[in-house]
């Protein structure tokens, strides 16, 4: 088995980075809308801490997962999977979402840690937490979810 060349890995990481910037923009925009517009009006129904620091990131996360999956499948790891039926695409997306949920828990741990320690706005804490969780996300995508098939 040949080891993947570093230049090939860097090229894949570059695509991953660019496509995840789009996911980060979606995540940040949806998080901001939820935390500063939607849940501003609903604060008397739900604890402000829960609505801003838990519910808002969960909603923004799901929007970002869908965006990142579309980019991963069509750009970053294009051609590695040949999912021909809608059922297989949905099953692979569910696997992707499960992996992303694990990454999300890592991100949330950092987000809440930074928010508690520094008291920064949730959007700033989210962006910093994405740096840590992004490297784990790339590794899982490269070597498990979109693993390159062995050439015979």
C-alpha positions in Angstrom: 0.0 0.0 0.0 1.4 3.4 -1.0 1.3 6.2 1.4 -0.7 9.3 0.3 1.7 12.0 -0.9 1.8 15.1 1.3 1.0 17.3 -1.7 -2.2 15.3 -2.4 -3.2 15.5 1.3 -2.6 19.3 1.3 -4.7 19.7 -1.8 -7.6 17.7 -0.2 -7.2 19.8 3.0 -7.3 23.0 1.0 -10.7 21.9 -0.5 -11.9 20.9 2.9 -10.9 24.2 4.4 -12.6 26.2 1.6 -15.8 24.2 1.8 -15.9 24.4 5.6 -15.5 28.1 5.4 -18.9 28.1 3.7 -20.2 25.8 6.5 -18.8 28.1 9.1 -20.5 31.1 7.4 -23.8 29.3 7.4 -23.2 28.1 11.0 -22.3 31.6 12.2 -25.1 33.3 10.3 -27.8 30.9 11.6 -26.3 31.1 15.1 -26.4 34.9 15.1 -30.0 34.9 13.8 -31.1 32.4 16.4 -29.2 34.0 19.4 -29.9 37.6 18.6 -33.2 37.7 16.7 -35.3 34.6 17.2 -34.6 33.8 20.8 -34.5 37.4 21.9 -38.3 37.4 21.7 -38.7 33.9 23.3 -36.5 34.6 26.3 -39.4 34.6 28.7 -40.3 31.0 27.6 -36.9 29.4 27.7 -33.8 30.2 29.9 -31.7 32.7 28.0 -28.6 30.6 28.7 -30.2 27.5 27.2 -31.7 29.2 24.2 -28.6 31.1 23.3 -25.8 28.7 24.3 -27.5 25.3 23.6 -30.5 25.5 21.3 -29.1 28.1 18.9 -25.8 26.2 18.3 -27.8 23.0 17.7 -29.9 24.6 15.1 -27.0 26.3 13.4 -25.0 23.0 13.5 -27.6 21.1 11.5 -27.7 23.8 8.8 -23.9 23.7 8.7 -23.8 19.8 8.5 -26.0 19.8 5.5 -23.9 22.5 3.8 -20.7 20.7 4.6 -22.0 17.3 3.4 -23.0 18.7 0.1 -19.5 20.3 -0.3 -17.7 17.2 0.9 -19.5 14.9 -1.4 -19.3 17.3 -4.5 -16.0 19.1 -3.9 -13.6 17.9 -1.2 -13.8 14.1 -1.7 -15.5 14.2 -5.1 -15.4 10.8 -6.9 -14.5 8.8 -3.8 -18.1 7.6 -3.3 -20.5 6.5 -6.0 -23.8 6.6 -4.2 -26.3 5.7 -6.9 -29.5 5.5 -5.0 -31.3 8.0 -2.8 -31.4 5.5 0.0 -27.6 5.1 0.0 -27.1 8.8 -0.1 -29.4 9.2 2.9 -27.6 6.4 4.8 -24.2 8.0 4.1 -25.6 11.4 5.1 -26.8 9.8 8.4 -23.3 8.4 9.0 -21.8 11.8 8.2 -24.3 13.5 10.6 -23.4 11.0 13.3 -19.7 11.8 12.9 -20.5 15.5 12.7 -22.5 15.2 16.0 -19.4 13.8 17.7 -17.4 16.8 16.3 -20.3 19.1 17.4 -19.9 17.8 21.0 -16.2 18.6 20.9 -17.0 22.0 19.5 -19.7 22.6 22.2 -17.3 21.6 24.9 -14.8 24.2 23.7 -17.5 26.8 23.1 -19.0 26.5 26.6 -15.5 26.4 28.1 -14.4 29.6 26.4 -17.7 31.3 27.1 -17.5 30.4 30.8 -13.8 31.3 31.2 -13.7 34.5 29.1 -17.3 35.6 29.0 -17.1 36.3 25.3 -20.1 36.4 22.9 -21.3 33.0 21.8 -20.4 33.8 18.2 -16.8 34.5 19.0 -16.5 31.4 21.2 -18.1 29.3 18.4 -15.5 30.5 15.8 -12.6 29.7 18.2 -14.1 26.3 19.0 -14.4 25.5 15.3 -10.7 25.7 14.9 -10.2 22.8 17.3 -13.0 20.7 16.1 -12.2 21.2 12.4 -9.0 19.3 12.5 -10.7 16.3 14.0 -13.4 16.6 11.4 -10.9 16.6 8.5 -9.2 13.5 9.9 -12.5 11.6 10.1 -13.5 12.6 6.6 -10.2 11.7 5.0 -9.5 8.4 6.6 -13.0 7.1 7.4 -16.1 8.7 5.8 -14.6 9.4 2.4 -11.8 6.9 2.6 -10.0 6.4 -0.7 -10.6 3.0 -2.1 -7.6 0.8 -2.6 -6.4 0.5 -6.2 -5.8 -3.0 -7.4 
